[in-house]
């Protein structure tokens, strides 16, 4: 899915009255878990690797499909 609008992990910015903010901005709240490496391997640059980003918008599609998309229960 390239649209986060109905995703469980989407946390949309809201106005003071609780409505969706006209900016359409939000963040993805999915918590990525790093798989452990075998004892013979190690991470370059420290452990755990830190993901960057997570900004989403209702006004634009993602560049690629999100493998973690989970439709919100209605």
C-alpha positions as CSV (number, residue, x, y, z in Angstrom):
1,X,0.0,0.0,0.0
2,X,1.4,3.4,-0.9
3,X,-1.2,5.4,1.1
4,X,-1.0,5.5,4.9
5,X,-4.4,7.0,5.4
6,X,-6.1,3.9,6.8
7,X,-3.0,2.3,8.4
8,X,-3.1,1.3,12.1
9,X,0.4,2.7,12.6
10,X,-0.4,6.2,11.2
11,X,-0.5,8.9,13.9
12,X,-2.0,12.0,12.2
13,X,-1.4,15.5,13.4
14,X,-4.7,17.0,14.8
15,X,-6.1,20.4,15.5
16,X,-7.0,21.6,19.0
17,X,-10.6,20.3,18.5
18,X,-9.4,16.8,17.6
19,X,-10.0,17.0,13.8
20,X,-7.4,15.9,11.3
21,X,-5.0,18.9,10.6
22,X,-5.3,20.4,7.1
23,X,-1.5,19.9,6.6
24,X,-2.1,16.2,6.2
25,X,1.1,15.4,8.2
26,X,1.7,12.6,10.6
27,X,4.2,10.0,11.7
28,X,4.5,6.2,11.4
29,X,4.5,4.5,14.8
30,X,5.6,1.1,13.7
31,X,8.4,-0.2,16.0
32,X,11.0,-1.9,13.8
33,X,12.8,-4.8,15.6
34,X,16.3,-5.6,14.6
35,X,17.0,-9.3,14.1
36,X,19.9,-10.6,16.2
37,X,23.1,-11.5,14.3
38,X,25.0,-14.8,14.6
39,X,27.9,-14.7,17.1
40,X,30.4,-14.5,14.3
41,X,29.0,-11.2,12.9
42,X,28.8,-7.7,14.2
43,X,27.2,-4.4,13.3
44,X,29.3,-1.6,11.8
45,X,28.6,1.7,13.4
46,X,27.1,0.4,16.6
47,X,24.1,-1.6,17.6
48,X,21.2,-1.3,17.1
49,X,21.2,0.5,13.7
50,X,19.0,3.6,14.0
51,X,16.2,4.0,11.4
52,X,15.6,7.5,10.1
53,X,12.4,9.1,8.8
54,X,8.9,8.0,9.6
55,X,7.2,11.2,8.4
56,X,4.0,10.5,6.4
57,X,1.4,12.7,4.7
58,X,-2.2,12.1,3.5
59,X,-1.5,14.4,0.5
60,X,1.1,12.3,-1.3
61,X,1.7,8.6,-2.1
62,X,4.8,6.8,-0.8
63,X,7.5,6.1,-3.4
64,X,7.1,2.3,-2.8
65,X,4.6,0.0,-1.1
66,X,4.9,-0.3,2.6
67,X,5.4,-3.9,3.7
68,X,4.2,-3.1,7.2
69,X,0.8,-1.6,6.2
70,X,-2.0,-3.0,8.4
71,X,-5.5,-1.7,7.7
72,X,-7.1,-0.1,10.7
73,X,-10.1,-2.0,12.1
74,X,-13.4,-0.2,11.4
